[in-house]
């Protein structure tokens, strides 16, 4: 029997009970993630673990935390690149950085940092603009394995051609090769970049504000949330921003239908950069 077909047929109650059980056991809240996307990812998890029924996976996950940690790889989306969507970074460099330079010190939050590429991209950009030494970057995610990868700052060397192209399109002032050392099949990012980055666990579904920031970059995260959770998350992001602070979203995300939309001005709508009023 095909796992995905079985999951598609799973009753709403069974699906909801699975997510409720995860929340009660591990305090990870997926109950308001977009259901269609979550069902597809759980189908992939069923195939990975070799089960046909959600009840089988539930019993294994609730009984073994290591299995739950492995399941998180499917429940969270960990797709990123250095300087992904270069126009976003070029806009930050050309239009947001001049404002950031007016602050004596900076705090920036990368919410949903996955394996760290966005945090390192911002660190490189800020170094080139002379701001990194007075900046603290908070990079958060709910997936412990992704945070471990991010801490290491080591990426497959065959990804660097795409990273380098993105960097140049984003307005890079040098060569991306200046920021990493090639070792065998890996690229190790310059360790000095990490001195300004703090990687930590944080959930937009359950946690609250932990710092006042001048820029929050939360890209390609909200699209996986249902409307109510999107609103909660945007509220947390809003509350973390100082007056006239900036919020960057993914290219397919918008504040248009959020109850918090009135609290933001569309600073650069083409690249989804907003400014708190």
Buried (B, 14 or more C-beta within 10 A) or exposed (E): EEBBEBBEEBEEEBBEBBBBBBBEBBEBBBBBBBBEEBBBBBBBBBBBBEBBBBEEBBEBBBEEEEEBBBBBBBBBBBEBBBBBBBBBBBBBBEBBBEBBEEBEEBBBBBBBBBBBBBBBBBBBBBBBBEBBEBBBBBBBBBBEBBBEBBBBBBBEBEBBEEBBBBBBBBBBEEEBEEBBEEEEEBBBBBEEBBEBBEBEEBBBBEEEBEEEBBBBBBBBBBBBBEEEBBBBBBBBBBEBBEEEBBBBBBBEBBBEEBEBBEBBEBBBEEBBBBBBE
